């Protein structure tokens, strides 16, 4: 479900667009049009357009294409305004579908500011014709780092403002994801510029081959990541299928836990691990008899003891999966209590892993606000009161308070009786490209 753009994000986009227009006018005033090689301009525009039309999507709305190598080469070759036109026009004309006008505006503004500032900085350094002297290479690092820092900054803040989350963890995740592409594309950009300087346009036709190879490496990585996520989702669906009353429970708990972890300042790589763990936190229930899972009355002591084994069984199943390193511990302890009266190990307070404490609150809230075979769902207000009253006994007080704080952002309008619907994350309104 799409949500309206927050006011802070609208202001940010307005300021970004205004700054981009101001930089464009400044660069226009200092451009020497007589020195523009229009044939080279059109060819570089095509080289940007081609990979920009077939990008690779990373997480959090970030889109990566190998066109940055071409853009970096353009910075080393052309005047700043020409670089801006190549990068912005290449993106606007690309064949990517489904983008809104706001996404186009953001991409155009951030590309203009990023490439324009980087190209102008390189121009002011006046390194001369391309060579491999120490000064030239040092000068080339300036626009490279400017592109990296400015792009990651602009991307981070549009995501943070639209999702109303803390910028730092998003920024750290973007750096980890995007730094390898910047580092890998920079030498390729130098090679493109060198070929153009010494051979001309026709020499750049050979560049299309390594460009396609680089794109394929991005796709292979993301396909592997997506296959793993699909496996996790299949396991989650298998768990929910055992009990019609808990259908959708795992995905809702994962959404709640993810939002809560971000509120607690977790980095996105840790948030992602928690999300996976939350999706399969009840995996151990596959070993619990259905007669116990679906029993309408109160469980006997023996049945309850059997039920309590599910967290231990779930952690044992996934403990050797490298992709989920740390997830087994979260699953094992998600039924521990702050006062030490939980299971399976009776851990108390800070000895309980923080991920387990977050998952405990998310799990309890969804359980309370969903129908079960033995009772009707609570309304959200009552569940909030239960969370508040359980702070300091069942729940970590700090995490319980944080969860109550984020409840207005969880899209719980449809969370009345019944299984409810998984909360949709707030739309990231602007895809971002490097």
Buried (B, 14 or more C-beta within 10 A) or exposed (E): EEBEBBEEBBEBBEEBBEBBEEBBEBBEEEBEEEEBEEEBBEBBBBBBBBBBBBBBBBBBBBBBBBBBBBBBBBBBBBBBBBBBBBBBBBBBBBEBEEBBEBBBBBBBBBBBBBBBBBBBBBBEBEBEEBEEEEEBEEBBEBBBEBBBBBBBBBBBBBBBBBBBBBBEBBBBBBBEBBEEBBEBBBEBBBBBBBBBBEEEBEBBEEBEEBBEEBBEEBEEEBEEBEEBBEBBBEBBBBBBEBBEBBBBBBBBBBBBBBBBBBBBEBBBEBBBBBBBBBBBBBBBBBBBEEEBBBBEEEBEEEBEEBBBBBBBBBBBBBBEBEBBEEBBBBBBBBBBBBBBEBBBBEBBEEEBBBBBBBBBBBBBBBBBBBBBEEEEBBBBEEBBEBBBEBBEEBBBEEBBEBBBEBBEBBBBEEBEEBBBBBBEBBBBBBBBBB
